[in-house]
Amino acid sequence: MEVVTKQTCNESVEEIRGKDGDRPAWHIILVSYEKHVVFRQKKTESWIQVEDFGRNIEYRDKAGVIFQASGYGTGPPEQLRKWINENYGKIYLYFD
């Protein structure tokens, strides 16, 4: 996999877990440091607009297709989690 979304020096990796309707869903995003306080306060709300706090992480697979680091289920696959940790740093938080 190849990095598409470049991380800046003032961003950290965050994992959000929640539901999309009745389905469990997750997103791995980059959040700027100055927005962390408000981001953490929003964890108790039922809706978080990713664009208000950061950016979705995107990657390119071997076939050249671009994907977002998000999906359905209880969390990201271990292979993606390992790749994120190697390319962006350790995932900092997650919200249920």
C-alpha positions as CSV (number, residue, x, y, z in Angstrom):
1,M,0.0,0.0,0.0
2,E,1.1,3.5,-0.7
3,V,0.5,6.7,1.3
4,V,-1.9,9.1,-0.5
5,T,-2.8,11.4,2.5
6,K,0.4,13.1,3.7
7,Q,0.5,13.8,7.5
8,T,1.7,17.2,8.6
9,C,3.7,17.8,11.8
10,N,0.7,19.2,13.6
11,E,-1.6,16.2,13.1
12,S,-2.1,13.0,15.0
13,V,-3.8,9.8,14.0
14,E,-7.2,9.1,15.6
15,E,-9.6,6.2,15.3
16,I,-13.3,6.8,15.5
17,R,-15.7,3.9,16.1
18,G,-19.5,4.2,16.0
19,K,-22.4,3.2,13.9
20,D,-23.7,4.0,10.5
21,G,-27.4,3.2,10.9
22,D,-27.4,-0.2,12.6
23,R,-24.0,-1.2,11.3
24,P,-20.8,-0.8,13.3
25,A,-18.3,1.5,11.4
26,W,-14.8,2.9,11.9
27,H,-12.7,5.7,10.4
28,I,-9.0,6.4,10.9
29,I,-8.4,10.2,10.4
30,L,-5.7,12.8,10.9
31,V,-6.8,15.5,13.5
32,S,-4.9,18.8,14.0
33,Y,-3.6,19.4,17.5
34,E,-5.5,22.6,17.9
35,K,-8.8,20.8,17.3
36,H,-8.2,17.9,19.8
37,V,-10.0,19.5,22.8
38,V,-13.2,20.0,20.8
39,F,-12.8,16.6,19.1
40,R,-12.6,14.9,22.5
41,Q,-15.7,16.7,23.7
42,K,-17.6,15.5,20.6
43,K,-17.0,11.8,21.5
44,T,-20.2,11.7,23.6
45,E,-22.3,13.0,20.7
46,S,-24.0,10.6,18.2
47,W,-22.6,12.4,15.1
48,I,-19.1,13.5,14.2
49,Q,-18.4,15.4,11.0
50,V,-14.8,14.3,10.2
51,E,-14.2,17.4,8.0
52,D,-14.8,19.6,11.1
53,F,-11.8,18.1,12.9
54,G,-9.4,16.6,10.3
55,R,-8.9,14.6,7.2
56,N,-9.6,11.0,6.2
57,I,-6.5,8.9,5.5
58,E,-6.4,7.6,2.0
59,Y,-4.0,4.9,0.6
60,R,-3.4,3.4,-2.8
61,D,-3.4,-0.4,-3.2
62,K,-1.1,-2.4,-5.6
63,A,-3.6,-2.0,-8.4
64,G,-3.5,1.8,-8.1
65,V,-7.0,2.1,-6.5
66,I,-7.4,4.7,-3.8
67,F,-9.3,3.8,-0.6
68,Q,-10.1,5.6,2.6
69,A,-9.1,4.1,5.9
70,S,-12.6,3.4,6.9
71,G,-15.1,0.6,6.8
72,Y,-17.8,-1.4,8.4
73,G,-17.2,-3.7,11.4
74,T,-15.8,-3.4,14.8
75,G,-12.5,-2.0,13.7
76,P,-9.9,-2.0,11.0
77,P,-8.2,-5.2,9.8
78,E,-4.9,-5.9,11.5
79,Q,-2.9,-5.4,8.3
80,L,-4.3,-1.9,7.8
81,R,-3.8,-1.0,11.5
82,K,-0.1,-2.2,11.2
83,W,0.3,-0.1,8.0
84,I,-1.2,3.0,9.6
85,N,1.1,2.6,12.7
86,E,4.2,2.2,10.4
87,N,3.4,5.2,8.1
88,Y,1.6,7.6,10.4
89,G,2.5,6.7,14.0
90,K,0.5,4.9,16.6
91,I,-3.2,5.4,16.6
92,Y,-4.0,7.6,19.6
93,L,-7.7,7.2,20.5
94,Y,-10.9,5.5,19.5
95,F,-14.4,6.2,20.4
96,D,-17.3,3.7,20.8
